[in-house]
Amino acid sequence: MHLYCLALSRTDFDGSAILPRQRNDHSFHIRHFRSADNGLSWRDQGVAIQPGGASDGADAFNVWSGSVIMGKTGQTLFGYTGVRNISPARTFLQTICVGAGPTPDAMTTVPAAAISCPLRDYDQITRLGFYLGPLDRLGDRAGEEGGPIMAWRDPFLVRDHNDELNAFWSAKIGPTRPAIARARLTEGPAGVSMTELLPPIELPDAAEYTQSEVPKLYHDKASDLWLLLVSACNRQYEGQPDSEVEFQQRLYTSTSLDGQWESALVSGSVLTGLDGMFGCSLVDHDLVAGTLSVLGPFTEQAGPEKQLSFPPVRNISLTSVSGPAA
């Protein structure tokens, strides 16, 4: 089992401690771990992705979450969020990047350019119905027009039933209106490029939250349904205390990657039993049996002893699956 997660030194260059609330002031890297016992223990494999690789500066300031998949040529493809270095007031200008490496251990071929960049592709993105804040304030640390920070991040690479490569990522259609972006990608000798950016995906109960982050997609063989897992929160504005924000894992199903997406449960999309967790992944799933195995980190809401750490894999039961899997 492989785990890729954001990582940051606990101390600054001068030896002073970096507190959890200060983490976005520093550059992350993406670290790779392996487990031979289904997540009970992990072996550190080192740095997989670090900032500053993209030739166009797409990841000059930072790297955020993404995903890993095998390419058609046998290489490993690394999708990730690049964050541009614009100014101290605009440290959240996100881009969608895909690099490669000969093994799953690390990205060794950096992208020449982001496959999608709001600064470069502003008109294309907004014409499709996505929301981006004012062009001269993209990536503002204070958020977008009263809402949270921009959302153009967390690319998840997945192959459809025709073995074609797709990417899904976190987006918005308003300052506090979440959506999912989808792009069709092409794999070529020069790397991965975007063939088509599709219109926003609006999830059925998205009015209940403001951000749909780190989307992850899986095909469930037992039910022949696609699963979409998102990490949702109802943050109204940047700087809002975390104690006022509700973090949830939400699950949706569809017969096709093209949608229509529906809440996975009769009761809705919220998965229970995952309090204090965010950015989760499915290790295993069987919708016919109504079982999920979930791996994900704790947020600060889990308390100082658990925050920003990974608990063992959690097995949860779905007692009321909706739709064809019921």
GIJOMO-V578191 format. One record per backbone hydrogen bond with DSSP energy under -1.0 kcal/mol. NH is the residue of the N-H (numbers start at 1). CO is the residue of the C=O. E is the energy in kcal/mol with one decimal. If there is no record, write none. Layout:
# GIJOMO-V578191
[[NH	CO	E] [NH	CO	E]]
This chain:
# GIJOMO-V578191
[[3	33	-2.6] [5	31	-2.0] [7	29	-2.8] [12	16	-3.3] [15	12	-2.0] [18	10	-2.9] [22	19	-1.9] [23	20	-1.4] [25	22	-2.0] [26	23	-1.7] [29	7	-1.8] [30	49	-3.0] [31	5	-3.0] [32	46	-2.6] [33	3	-2.8] [34	43	-2.1] [35	1	-2.4] [43	34	-3.2] [45	32	-3.1] [48	30	-3.2] [49	30	-1.7] [52	59	-2.2] [55	111	-1.7] [57	54	-1.7] [60	57	-1.6] [61	83	-2.4] [62	83	-1.6] [64	81	-2.7] [67	79	-2.2] [69	77	-2.0] [71	75	-3.9] [74	71	-1.4] [76	101	-3.2] [77	69	-3.5] [78	99	-2.2] [79	67	-2.7] [80	97	-2.5] [81	64	-1.3] [82	95	-1.8] [83	62	-2.4] [84	93	-2.7] [90	87	-1.6] [92	139	-2.1] [94	92	-1.1] [95	82	-2.6] [96	116	-2.7] [97	80	-2.6] [99	78	-2.7] [100	109	-2.1] [101	76	-1.8] [107	48	-2.8] [108	100	-1.6] [109	100	-3.1] [115	96	-2.2] [116	96	-1.4] [121	117	-3.7] [125	121	-2.6] [126	122	-2.5] [127	123	-2.3] [128	124	-1.0] [129	126	-1.3] [130	125	-1.4] [131	172	-2.9] [137	134	-2.2] [138	135	-1.1] [140	137	-1.6] [141	89	-2.5] [143	140	-1.6] [144	148	-1.8] [147	144	-2.5] [153	170	-1.2] [156	168	-3.0] [158	166	-2.4] [160	164	-2.2] [163	160	-2.1] [166	158	-2.6] [167	183	-2.3] [168	156	-1.9] [169	181	-2.0] [170	153	-2.7] [171	179	-2.3] [173	177	-2.8] [177	174	-1.3] [179	171	-2.0] [180	201	-2.0] [181	169	-3.1] [183	167	-2.5] [184	196	-2.6] [185	165	-2.7] [186	193	-3.0] [188	191	-2.1] [191	188	-1.9] [193	186	-2.3] [195	184	-2.9] [196	184	-1.6] [198	182	-2.7] [201	180	-2.7] [206	203	-1.7] [208	205	-2.2] [209	206	-1.5] [210	233	-2.4] [211	233	-1.8] [213	231	-3.4] [216	229	-2.1] [218	227	-1.9] [220	225	-3.3] [224	220	-2.0] [225	220	-1.1] [226	254	-3.5] [227	218	-3.4] [228	252	-2.6] [229	216	-3.0] [230	250	-2.7] [231	213	-2.6] [232	248	-2.7] [233	211	-1.6] [234	246	-1.0] [240	237	-1.7] [244	241	-2.0] [245	242	-1.5] [248	232	-3.0] [250	230	-2.9] [251	269	-2.8] [252	228	-2.3] [253	262	-2.7] [254	226	-1.7] [259	256	-1.8] [262	253	-2.5] [264	251	-2.4] [265	268	-1.7] [266	320	-2.9] [268	265	-1.1] [271	249	-3.0] [277	274	-1.9] [278	297	-1.9] [281	295	-3.0] [283	293	-2.9] [284	293	-1.2] [286	291	-2.4] [290	286	-1.3] [291	286	-2.3] [292	316	-2.2] [293	284	-2.6] [294	314	-3.5] [295	281	-2.5] [298	309	-2.6] [299	276	-3.1] [302	299	-1.8] [303	300	-1.9] [307	303	-2.6] [308	298	-1.9] [309	306	-1.4] [314	294	-3.1] [316	292	-2.7] [318	290	-3.4] [322	264	-3.1] [326	323	-2.0]]
